[in-house]
Amino acid sequence: MNLGTVEITVIVIMVVLIVLLIAFFVSRRSRARRQEERRERTREEFGSEYERTAEKHGSEEDAERELRERRGRVERQVQPLSSESRGRYEEQWGEVERVFVENPERSIEMADRTVSDILNERNFITDPSQSDEETERGLAVMHPDVADDYREARRIRADVVARGAGRSSGEDSSDEGSNEETTEELRQAIRRYRAVYERLMER
């Protein structure tokens, strides 16, 4: 093998190596882009529940796997409402909104009970001992657009109940501004409960 042939062989090997390296990096970049696109679709699909689950696991892949497994499990258990039940809940919700004018605190309790009854009847709650957090997690994978509404409505309700307990134990309840603030909080909670109610009533 003369010198010219050796040089050509070296050049060919180098070109092949360069081509292989380019193909490797292009493939790697393409795979990373596909993974990011998939994760972005998952973010859009599951909303804030994706971020919450990814933070819990410390891994976006684990979060996506858990969310899809959870959705599959909830989809298999959830049932539609009968026409009779839908009519009954429509009446209950009408009463929730009528009562709010005179008694916002009672209205919020009725709203919470109505939504809880629907969740139970639709089989989002499969066990009487099921935690509120587990119910929220089931709702979040099926209806991520209202999961935060549900959490926030329940938080407001709990805060108002706690303040009511404080007043009944002797704290001053004469602050009109505080009462107006509480009523506005309850109005926001009712709006959020309504969003959840309407979503759950869909077929």
C-alpha positions as CSV (number, residue, x, y, z in Angstrom):
1,M,0.0,0.0,0.0
2,N,1.6,3.3,-1.1
3,L,1.4,6.6,0.6
4,G,-1.4,7.9,-1.5
5,T,-3.6,5.0,-0.7
6,V,-2.9,5.4,3.0
7,E,-3.9,9.0,2.9
8,I,-7.1,8.3,1.0
9,T,-8.0,5.5,3.5
10,V,-7.4,7.9,6.5
11,I,-9.5,10.5,4.8
12,V,-12.3,8.0,4.2
13,I,-12.2,6.8,7.8
14,M,-12.3,10.4,9.1
15,V,-15.2,11.3,6.8
16,V,-17.1,8.2,7.9
17,L,-16.5,9.0,11.6
18,I,-17.6,12.6,11.0
19,V,-20.8,11.4,9.3
20,L,-21.5,9.0,12.1
21,L,-20.9,11.7,14.7
22,I,-23.3,14.1,12.9
23,A,-25.9,11.3,12.6
24,F,-25.5,10.6,16.3
25,F,-26.0,14.2,17.4
26,V,-28.9,14.8,15.0
27,S,-30.6,11.7,16.3
28,R,-29.9,12.7,19.9
29,R,-31.3,16.2,19.3
30,S,-34.3,14.8,17.5
31,R,-35.0,12.4,20.3
32,A,-34.7,15.3,22.9
33,R,-37.0,17.4,20.8
34,R,-39.6,14.6,20.6
35,Q,-39.4,14.1,24.4
36,E,-39.8,17.8,25.0
37,E,-42.8,18.0,22.7
38,R,-44.3,15.0,24.5
39,R,-43.8,16.6,27.9
40,E,-45.3,19.8,26.6
41,R,-48.4,17.9,25.5
42,T,-48.5,16.3,28.9
43,R,-48.3,19.7,30.6
44,E,-51.2,20.9,28.5
45,E,-53.2,17.7,29.1
46,F,-52.8,17.6,32.9
47,G,-52.3,21.3,33.7
48,S,-50.9,22.2,37.1
49,E,-51.2,18.5,38.2
50,Y,-48.2,17.8,36.0
51,E,-46.0,20.3,37.7
52,R,-47.2,19.1,41.2
53,T,-46.5,15.5,40.4
54,A,-43.1,16.2,38.7
55,E,-42.1,18.2,41.8
56,K,-43.2,15.3,44.0
57,H,-41.2,12.7,42.1
58,G,-38.3,14.9,41.0
59,S,-38.7,13.5,37.5
60,E,-40.8,14.5,34.6
61,E,-40.7,10.9,33.2
62,D,-42.0,9.5,36.5
63,A,-44.6,12.2,36.7
64,E,-45.9,11.4,33.2
65,R,-46.0,7.7,33.9
66,E,-47.9,8.2,37.2
67,L,-50.4,10.6,35.7
68,R,-51.2,8.2,32.8
69,E,-51.5,5.2,35.1
70,R,-53.7,7.2,37.4
71,R,-55.9,8.4,34.6
72,G,-56.3,4.9,33.3
73,R,-57.4,3.7,36.7
74,V,-59.9,6.5,37.3
75,E,-61.3,6.1,33.8
76,R,-62.1,2.5,34.5
77,Q,-63.9,3.3,37.7
78,V,-65.8,6.5,36.9
79,Q,-69.5,6.2,36.0
80,P,-71.9,8.6,34.3
81,L,-74.8,10.1,36.1
82,S,-78.4,8.9,35.4
83,S,-80.9,11.3,34.1
84,E,-82.7,11.2,37.4
85,S,-79.6,12.0,39.3
86,R,-78.8,14.9,37.0
87,G,-82.2,16.4,37.5
88,R,-81.8,16.0,41.3
89,Y,-78.4,17.7,41.3
90,E,-79.6,20.5,39.1
91,E,-82.3,21.2,41.7
92,Q,-79.8,21.1,44.5
93,W,-77.5,23.5,42.8
94,G,-80.3,25.9,42.1
95,E,-81.0,25.8,45.9
96,V,-77.3,26.5,46.6
97,E,-77.4,29.7,44.6
98,R,-80.7,30.8,46.1
99,V,-79.5,30.3,49.7
100,F,-76.3,32.3,49.0
101,V,-78.2,35.6,49.0
102,E,-79.4,35.1,52.6
103,N,-76.8,32.8,54.1
104,P,-73.5,32.5,52.2
105,E,-72.0,30.2,54.9
106,R,-74.8,27.7,54.6
107,S,-74.6,27.9,50.8
108,I,-71.0,27.0,50.7
109,E,-71.7,23.9,52.8
110,M,-74.5,22.9,50.5
111,A,-72.2,23.5,47.5
112,D,-69.5,21.3,49.0
113,R,-72.0,18.6,49.8
114,T,-73.5,18.6,46.3
115,V,-70.1,18.3,44.6
116,S,-69.0,15.6,47.1
117,D,-72.3,13.7,46.4
118,I,-71.6,13.9,42.6
119,L,-68.0,12.7,43.1
120,N,-69.3,9.8,45.1
121,E,-72.0,8.8,42.8
122,R,-69.8,9.0,39.7
123,N,-67.3,6.8,41.6
124,F,-64.5,9.2,42.0
125,I,-64.7,8.1,45.6
126,T,-64.4,4.3,45.8
127,D,-63.9,3.8,49.5
128,P,-65.5,5.6,52.5
129,S,-62.0,5.9,54.0
130,Q,-60.6,7.5,50.8
131,S,-58.7,10.7,51.7
132,D,-59.6,14.1,50.3
133,E,-56.2,14.2,48.7
134,E,-56.8,11.0,46.8
135,T,-60.2,12.3,45.6
136,E,-58.5,15.5,44.4
137,R,-55.9,13.5,42.6
138,G,-58.5,11.5,40.8
139,L,-60.4,14.6,39.7
140,A,-57.2,16.2,38.6
141,V,-56.3,13.6,36.0
142,M,-59.8,13.5,34.6
143,H,-60.7,17.2,34.8
144,P,-57.4,19.1,35.3
145,D,-59.1,22.4,34.2
146,V,-61.1,22.4,37.4
147,A,-58.9,20.6,39.9
148,D,-57.4,23.8,41.2
149,D,-60.9,25.3,41.5
150,Y,-61.9,22.4,43.7
151,R,-58.8,22.6,45.9
152,E,-59.2,26.4,46.3
153,A,-62.9,26.2,47.0
154,R,-62.3,23.7,49.7
155,R,-59.5,25.8,51.2
156,I,-61.7,28.8,51.4
157,R,-64.5,26.8,52.9
158,A,-62.1,25.4,55.6
159,D,-60.8,28.9,56.4
160,V,-64.3,30.4,56.8
161,V,-65.4,27.5,59.0
162,A,-62.3,27.9,61.2
163,R,-63.0,31.7,61.5
164,G,-66.6,30.9,62.4
165,A,-65.5,28.5,65.1
166,G,-63.2,31.3,66.4
167,R,-66.1,33.7,66.6
168,S,-68.3,31.2,68.4
169,S,-65.6,30.8,71.0
170,G,-65.8,34.4,71.9
171,E,-63.7,36.4,69.4
172,D,-65.1,39.8,68.3
173,S,-67.3,39.4,65.2
174,S,-68.3,43.1,64.8
175,D,-65.9,44.0,62.1
176,E,-68.1,44.9,59.1
177,G,-65.1,45.0,56.8
178,S,-64.1,41.5,57.8
179,N,-67.6,40.2,57.2
180,E,-67.6,41.8,53.7
181,E,-64.3,40.2,53.0
182,T,-65.6,36.8,54.1
183,T,-68.7,37.2,51.9
184,E,-66.4,37.9,48.9
185,E,-64.3,34.9,49.6
186,L,-67.4,32.8,49.8
187,R,-68.6,34.2,46.5
188,Q,-65.3,33.2,44.9
189,A,-65.6,29.7,46.4
190,I,-69.1,29.3,45.0
191,R,-67.9,30.3,41.6
192,R,-65.1,27.7,41.9
193,Y,-67.5,25.0,43.1
194,R,-69.9,25.9,40.2
195,A,-67.0,25.3,37.7
196,V,-66.4,21.8,39.3
197,Y,-70.2,21.1,39.4
198,E,-70.7,22.0,35.7
199,R,-67.7,19.8,34.7
200,L,-68.9,16.8,36.7
201,M,-72.4,17.1,35.3
202,E,-71.1,16.8,31.7
203,R,-71.7,13.3,30.2
